Amino acid sequence: MKTQFYPTMVGVLLTVSCSCLAAPIAMFDSSGTGNLRTDFTGTIGASFTTTADFSPQVGALGFFDYTGDGLATSHTVNLFQSGGPLIASAAIPAGAGGQLLGEYRYANIPAVTLQPNTSYTIAVDVAGGGGQDAFRDQNGALNWDSYYVGTQATNTRRAKWAYGTGSEPTNNGNFNACYGPVNLLSSAAPATHTLIQYEGGGTLRNNHQGTVGMVFRTGDQALWVTDLGIYDEALDGLQTAHAVGLWKDSTQIPLASATVPANTAAMLEKSFRFVPVGPALLLPNTYYVIGAQYPGGGAGDRFRDQGGQTFDLTGLDPATNTRAARWVSSTTLTIPGSQASGNACYTGPNIKTVSAPTLTLANVAQAGVATGSSQAFGSVFADANDGNRDGNFYTGGSVWHTTDPDTSAWYQVDLGRTLNLDRVQIFPRTDAVGGEATDFRLTVYKDDGTGNPGPIAWSDDFLTDGTRISRPSPWAGAIPAGVSGRFVKLERLSGSPQFLTLAEFEVYGREAPIGANLAAGKPVTASPGGWGSTPEDGNDNDINGNFYATADRSVYHSAVAGVGQFWQVDLGDTFPLDMLQLFGRGDAGGTSEFLIEVLAADASTVMFSAIVPGPSPSQFDLTIPVEGISGRYIRLETTQNQFLVLTELRVFAVPEPASLALLGLASASLVRYARRRRRA
């Protein structure tokens, strides 16, 4: 069956929203009734403590617009973990540039999840004098939304001020009050899970120079890793910075890595200091390794020896023999390979994860009703849209065959409703030669209003030069962006061969709109191609997976094998992305494993990463949802000593909604910061 990249993996939407999202929630519904002031120069705002059992997800920061007609000057609003790092900042522009909601003008920020039972400070610099924007003095009657503070006592929040600028204000004002110029907006955060719940009772050590951590196996669901962390023994900050890494077991290339800074600069949760990373995908039922580097020598931060840890099993294989402590002696961050105790960890490193949402693109033909020109030899129309790609007519029992002869052969699927369509994929019969699809027309029909084919939405002819979809190679044809319909039909244009047989006829689509393929024809840099192929064969918009189908090739194949063979496309600009589609070689084996990265405009900042199995001829296609993760470059690399081989990489942006709303926070807004990976 098709490797449709785990059917519960969809990405995230950061600052572009859709109309289905719930309205954002402000911390204050008004600025209160305090006196209007323009006489103070310094930093003002408020501190507050979140509720013990809920984590708001902040997506915008705001500044008070007294008259509602625009700000006199721009203002930078900052959000701090109280006594700790700056975690978010937003510049609200002068004039009416920020979006006005209630009495405040807002600007979006990459989503930041506030931790439960944790204190934060929101503040802004103001300048006194004429022509400045007014703010309201601290007000004890201010209404704090319980979404943020729950039933926390009123003495857990108070106005804050300082004469200096640019840093967290620490002077106290009234309890249950705020200086009126600041506000924030949130939506509910996805449930996060910290792998190590309790650090254990093992001996504290700082005598090992190397990387320590653990191996673990995921369960039946896909996960996104959003943060990497390290143990802070005394909860008062780290003595030195530490490199933390995440690997797919047996793969030397890190899937994600980050440096947790010294002191209290990183967010503290439980007994660990965390830094966010561009989300990294964990596949279901797969082994991964986490590790942190320690300098040893009997000084510096300490980790706990193996034993006594407890784990959050959400998303993990519950069997205790699927996780174990790991270590390696090294002077740099290295995947720890030496195994110690089972059901244990060197504490050490930690990760935070969220469950991945649902993939929306699917083979919609499988739920449809098939008809055709004829059916024979014990086959039925439904054999070609039953989801079974097995091409052996006699042993698989899932291959459709017309009568012989049938010189006007055709096959059609009624999808049952009008859908937005992406592509058609055809898998041939594999146990015999003859009857392959060649010289055919694909047509998408609208519904005529009575449940029958009506106007043509799109039609095109394929393989008119006599090339055949020959065993075992599958074939795919792209449907242009914006095409929707209910009926999809394949019809033979000539009478030769005089019969038609198909293992599977797949149509990919969904209810939501599907954008254009951004990668087609864009500039590519890659390891040199071999055997007549060029890097441009990987984004020529031709999804025919047969390497020898045409003399000029349509499959990229690197000239040499090795770890780190690469292929990278420049989309030309930064786009909020929807999904990546990777098509392997169809007539032979190809690359068995890829590292896939979405990179920012600097071609270095990693916004998303995954190590995935390469599609084989029987699987062919791989869909990786990355909805809303913005990037400009898509990079593929080999992780093993292999050739890099691909038929096509297709890249889709999130279709722009009819209207944009402030604070677009989807169900899993994960990317707060992204890791950087500098290339030579």
N, C-alpha and C positions, 0 to 999 in steps of 0.2 A: 504493500500500500504506500501511498504517497507520504513522504516526510513533510508534512505541513507543520512548520516549525512550532511545535507544541501548541495545541489549540487554546491555551489560556495565556498567551503572551501578547500583550499590547503595551505600547509605551505610554508616554506622558505628555500632557499639554501644559505649557508653562504660562505664557502671557497672552496667548490668543485663546479666546473662549468660544463656546458654542451656546446657542440659545437654551440648550437643555440644562445648563448648570444652574444650581441654586444661587440666589442672590447672596453676595458677600455680606459678612456681619462686621459692623464697626464696633470698636471698643467703646466709643461714646456716641450716643444718639444725638447729642448736641454739645455745644461748647460751654454750657453752663451759664451762670449769671454773674460771674466775676467782673470786676471793673475792666474796661478796655484800657490797654496801656501801650505806649510807644517810648517809654522812658528808660528802658533797661537794655544794656549791652552785655551779652553773655550767652549762656546755654540754659535752656529751661525745658521742663517736661515732667515726667512722672516715672516712678518704679511701681511694679506690680508683681504678684506671685500667681502663677497659673494654678488651676484646680489640680487636685492630686490624681485624678483618674481620667484626664482628657488632655489632648495635645492639639491646640489650634494650629492651623497652617497659614502663616501670614503671606499674603501675596501683593500687598500695596501699603504704602505709607503716605500720610496726608498732612496738610497744613491748613490752618483756619483761614477762610476767606470771609472776612467780616461783612463785606458788602455784596458778595456773590458775583461781582463783575470782573474778577481777576486780581492777581497779586501785583504789588508794586515792584517787587524784586523776587529773584529766585531764592529758594530755601532748600537746604539739604537736611533731611530728617534721618536720624541714625537710630538703630536698634541694637542695644548691647545686652549680653548676658551680664546681670549686675555683678560688678567686681571682676568681670572677665572680658572676653573678646567682643569686638564689634562684629555682629553677625549679619547685618543688612544695612543698606543705605539707599536712599532715593532722593534725586534732585527734582523738586517740584518747580517747574519753570515759571518765570514771570508772566503776567497776563493771564489769559484763559487757557493756557496750554495743558494744564493738568485737568483731569476729569472731575467735575463738580458733583459730589454726592452729599446731600444735606448741606452742612455748613463748611465742608472741607473739600480741598482739591487734592487729588491723589495721583501718584505715579506708581506703576507696577515695579515689583522686584522679583527676581527668581525666588520661587517658593521656599520658605523657611519654616520648618516644623518646630514649634515651641515644646520643650519637654515638660512633663507633668511636675507639679510641685516645685517649680523653679522660678527664681526671680529674674526679671528683665527690666531694663530702663529704656524708655523712648524719649528722645530729646532732639532739639533743634537749636542752632545758633540764631540769635536775633541781634539787631543793631538798633539802638535808640536814635531818636531824632526825627525831624520832619520828613515826610514822604515815605516813612516806613510802614510796613503792614502791622496792624494792631493785633495784640493777643489778649486773651482774658486772664486776669489774675487767678490764682488758685482758688478753688471753690469746693467747699466741703459737701455741697449738695449735688455734686456731679454724679450722673447715673452711669455706673460701670456695667457693661453687659455681662451677665452671668456666664455667657459662653466662655469667657476668658478666666474669670476669677471664681466662678462657682459659688460655694458658700464660705470661701476663705474670709477670715476676719478682716474687718476694715483696716486694722493696723498693719496689714501685709501690703498696703499700697499707700503711696503718699507723693505729694509734689516734690520735685527736685530742681535745684538750680546751682549755677556756678558762674563766677565772673569770667573765667577763661572760656575759650571756644574750641570746638573740634574734638572734645573728649566727653566721657560720661560725667554728668553732673552728680556731685555727691553730697551737696548741702541739702538738708531736709526742710521741706515745707510742711503744710498741713497733711494729716492723715486723710485717706479716702479722697484725695484731691489731685488735681493736675493743673499745670499751667496750660491754658487753653489752646495753644496753637497746634498741638500734635494729635494724631489719631492713626489707627491702622485698621486694615481689613483682612479678614481671614475666611477660609472655608474649612470644613472638617479634613483633618489629615488622615491618610491611610494608616491602617494598623501596622506599626513597625515591630520587628522582633529582633532581640539581641541574642546572638548565638549563645554566648556564655552568660548565664543568669547570675551565677555565684562563683567567685574566683577560686574557691576551694580552700583547703587547709594545708596545702603542701608547704614545704620549707621555702622561705624567701631566699633567693639566690641572686648574686651578681658576679659569679665567678666563671661564667661560661661566655666565651666569645663565639658568637654564631647566631643562627636563626632558630627560634623555637616557636612551636605552635601546635597544630593538630591537623589531622585529616578527617573529613566527614563526608557523608553521602546524603544527597538530597532525596526527598520523597517523590511523590507522584505529581507534584506541581512545580511550575517554573517560579523562580524567585529573581528579584532584582536586588543586588547589593548596592546600598546607598551610602554607607559610611564604613570606614576602616578605623579601628581604635586600638589603644594600648592601655595596659593596667597602670593606674596611678595609686600606688600603695597607700599613701597617707592622704589622698584626696586634696593635696595642697599644691599640686603642680609637678611637672616632670623636671628632672635635673638637666636632661639633655633631650634633643630631638631624636626620634626613632623612625626608621623606615619600616613600613608594614606592607606586606604583599599578599595577593590572592592568586592562586594558580589552579588550573585544571590538573588533577593528579597525573603525573608522568609527562607533563608539558613544561618545558623550562621557561617559556615566555610568560611573564605575569599577565593575568587577565586584568588585574587592577593593582595599583600601588599608590602609596601616598606617604608623605613625611608628616608625622604628628609633631608639632613644634614643642619646644621646651616651655617650662613654666605653666601658666594657666591659659594660654592662648587658645587651646582647643576646648570644645564643649565637653562638659563632664556629665556623664550619665552612669548611674550605678557606681562602679569603681573604675570606670574607663574614660579616657579622653578620646573623643571621636573627631575625625575630620570627614566631611562629605566628599564623595567622588562622583564623577560622571557614572551613571548606573552601569553595572556589569551584570550580564545575564548568567544565571545558574540554571543549567538544564535539569530536567527531572531525572531521577535515578542515576546520578553521576557523582563521582568522587571529586572533591576539591580539597585544597590545602591552604591554610592561612599560616603566616609566619611573621615574626617581628625580629629585627636585628638588635642584638645587645653587644656592647663593647667588651664586657668581661673585666677582669683585672681587679675585682673586689671593690669597685667603686661605682657610683652612679645608681640609676634606677634598678630596682630589683623586680624579678618575676617570681611567680610561685611554681614550685616543682609540681609534677604531675600528681593528680589524685584529688578527689573531693569536690571537683567542679560539678555544677548542675547546668543543664542545657535547656534552652527553649526548643522543643521538638517540632514547632510549627514549620512545616515545609521540609523536615528532615525525615530520613528513614529512622523509625523508632528503635530498630535493633541495635543493641549496645555494641555489637561487633563491627558496626559500620563507622565507628569513629575511634581515634586513638591519638595519643600524644606523639609528636614528631619533633626531631631536632637535627641539626647539622652544624659542624664546626666550620666557620667561614668568617671572612673579614668584611664581606658585603652581603646585602640581602640576597638569599639563595633559597630555593624551595627546599624545605627540610624533608629528608627522605628516610632517615633512620627512625624506625618505629619503636616506641616505648610502651607504656601501659595502655590497655584498651579502655574505652569509655572515659577517657581523660584528656587533658590538655595541659601544656605548659602555659600558664597565664602570666603574661604575654598578650598576644593579639586578640582582637575581637572584631566581629562584623555586625552590621545592622542590615536587615532585609525587609522587603515588603513583598506581598504576593502580587504576581503579575496579572493584570486584567485580561479580558478575553479578546482573542483575535476575531476580527469581523469579516475578513475576506475568506471565502470558502468555495468549494466546488458545488455550485448550486444546481448543477445538472443531476447530481445524485438523488435529489429529492423531487426531480421532475418526472414527467411521463414521456416516454420515448415512442416514436413511430418511425416507419421507414418504408422503403419501396417493397421489401419482401424480407422474410425470415425463413431459414431453412436449416437442414441437417441437425435438427434438434435444438437450435439456438432460438432465442427470442430477443425482441428489441431491447428489453431491460438488461440483457447481458452487457451492453456497452455503456450503461450509466448506473451500474450497481456499486461503484466504488472499488472494484477489484481490477487491478492492472495486470493480473496474470494473463500472459498472452498464449499459453498452451491450450489449444482448442479441446484436446481430448482429456487432459488431466485437470485443468483448471476449471472447466465448466462455466466459463464466464466470457466467452468470445461470441460476438454476433456475426452472422454470416448470411448474405443474401442467397437467393436461388442462383443457380448457374445454368444458363446465363441470366443476367440482369443488367442490361446495357444502359439503363437509365437509373442507376442506383442513387439513393439518397437516404439520409438519416436526419431526424429532427427531434429536439427535446423541447417540450413545453415546461417552462420553469415554474408555472403556476401563478406567477405575478410578475409585474414589471420590476426589473432590477437594473442597477448600474453595473456594467460589464467591463471586465479587464482583459481576458484572453480566453482562447480555446486551446486545449491540449489533447493530443491524440496519441494513444498507445497502440501499436500494431499487434497483429498476431505474430507470435515468435517461433512456432514450431513448424512452419511451412512457408514456402515462397509462393506468392500469388495473391491477388486481391487487395494489394496495398492501396492506400489512398494516394492518388496522384491526379494532377490536372483537375482540381476541384474548386468549388465556390463555397465560401461561407457567407451566410446571410443572417442578419438579426432583424426580426419583424416586431413591430408594435402589436399590441392587442387591438383588434378592431372594435372593441366594445362589447362583443358577444362571446369572448373567450376563444377566438380564432385568430390566425395570423392576419394582420392588416398591413399598414404601410411599412415599407422597408426603412429601417433606421440606419443600416450600414450593410455594405456588401463588398467583397473583394475576392479575387481569384488567386490561387496559390499553386505552386509547383507545375506551372503550365509548360515548363521546358522538358517535361518527362521524368524529372526527379521523383522518386517515390519515398514515402514514409516506410522505410524498410527495416526489417527486424535487426536488432532489438531496439533500434533508436527511436525514442519518442520525438514528437514534433509539437511546437507551440507557435501560435500566431497571435500577435497582439491586436486587440480591438482598440480603436482610437479613443482617447479621453472624451468623456461626455456622452458616449453612446449608451442608451438604455433600451431595453426591450424585454419581451416575454418569450419569444420563440427563437431558437438558434438552429440553423439548418446547414448540413453539408450535402452538396449534390455534385455528382460526377459530371464533368463537362464533356467527356468523350466516353465511348463504349469499351475502351480498352484500359486495363483488363476488363473482362466481361462479367466480373462479380466484384463485390466489395466485402471486406471483413475487418472488424475493429475489435480490439480488446477493451478499450475504454475511450469514451468521448466525454471530455471534461470541459465545463464552462465555469469560469471564476468570476464572481461578482458579489455584490452586497447591496443593502438598502441605501447606505450612505453614498454620497458622490465619491468618485475616484478621480484624482488629478492626473496630469500628464506625466510621462516618464521624463524626469529631469536629466537623466544621465545620457540619453541618446545623443550621440554626436559630439559630446563635450570633450575637452582636452583630457588626455590620459598620459600619465607617466607610469612606467612599468619596467620590470626586468625584461630584457630583450626577448622577443618572440622567436620561436623555432618552427621548423617544418612548414614554412610558408605562411605562418600566422603572424599577425601584428597586434600590438596592444589595442588598436581600435576595433578589432574583432569582438572585444568584450563589451562594447556598448554601441553596436551598429544597428540595434533594434531588430535584429534577426535572431529568433529563438530556436532555429533549427539546430538540434544538438549533434548532428552527424558531421564529424570533422571533415570527411571527404565528400560531402554533398556537393560542394562547388569548388572550383579550382582556386578561387581567391579566398577560400576559407570563411567561416563565420564563427569559429571557436578559437579563442586565444590559448596558446600553449607556450609556456616559458621554454627558452632554449636549453636551460640547465636545471637540474634538480638541486634543492638545498633548503635549509631552514631560512626563512626570511625572504624568499622570492616574493615579489610584491606586484600589485596592480592598484592604481589609485586614479580616481576620476575627480576632476574639478567641476563642480556644478555651476561655477561662475559667480555665485553669490551665496549668502547664507539664507537657508530656507528652514521653516519649521517642518519637520519630516513626518511622514505617515508610515511608510513601510519600505523595506528593501526586499527585492526578489533576486535570488541567486539561482542560476540554471547551470547544471553540470554538463559534462560531455555525455551525449546519449548513446554513442556507438561503442564506447569502451570505458574502462575505469579512468578516473581522474584524480583530483586531490582529495585525500580522505579526511582532511581537517583544515579549517580556515580560522585565522584570527580576523575578525571584522571590526573595524573602528569607524566611528563618525567623528570627524575632526572639525574644529572651528576654523575661522578665516585665517588664523595664523599657521594652519597646517600642522599644529603641534598639540594644541589643547584637545584632549580626548573627551568627547561629550557622551560617548556610548561605546561599549566594547562587549564582544562575545567571542567565544571559541566554540565553533559549531562543526558537526560532521559534514563533510562534503557530500553533495547529492550524487548517488550512484546512477547508472543507466536506468534501473528499474524505478528509481525514485525521482531523479531528474531535477526537481524544483524544490526550493526552500524559501519560505516567506518569513521574514523577521520583522515584526512590528516595532517601530521606533517612533510612534506618533508623538509629534510635538517636540522631540529632541532636535534642536536646531543645529545645523552644520553646513559646511561648504564642501568638504572633501569626504569621500568614502574610500577606505583603504582595505585591501585584502592582503594577507600574508600567509605563507605556509608556516606551519608550526613543526613540521617534520622534514626529513630529508626527501622531499618529493618535488615533482614538477607542479607548477601552479597552472591549473587548467580550468577555464570557465567558458560556457557558451555565451552568457549574458548576465550583466548586473543591471537591474532596473531600479530606479530610485524615485519615490513618489513623495510629494509634499502634501501636507494637510490642505485639502481644498478650503479656500477662504470662505467663511460663512457670510450670509447676506449682511449681517451687522456684527460689529465687534463690541464686546462689553468689557468693562474694566475687570481686572482680576480674573483671568481665565485659569481656574484651578480645576483640573480634572481629577479622576479618582486616584491617581498616583503621581502627583507632582514631585518628582524625585530630585531633579538636578538643581542643587543649590550652587555648587561649585564643581568644576571638573578638574581632573588631574592633568598634569602637563607631562608630555613625553617628548623630550628634545631629541631630534634625529641628527645624525652626523651629516 
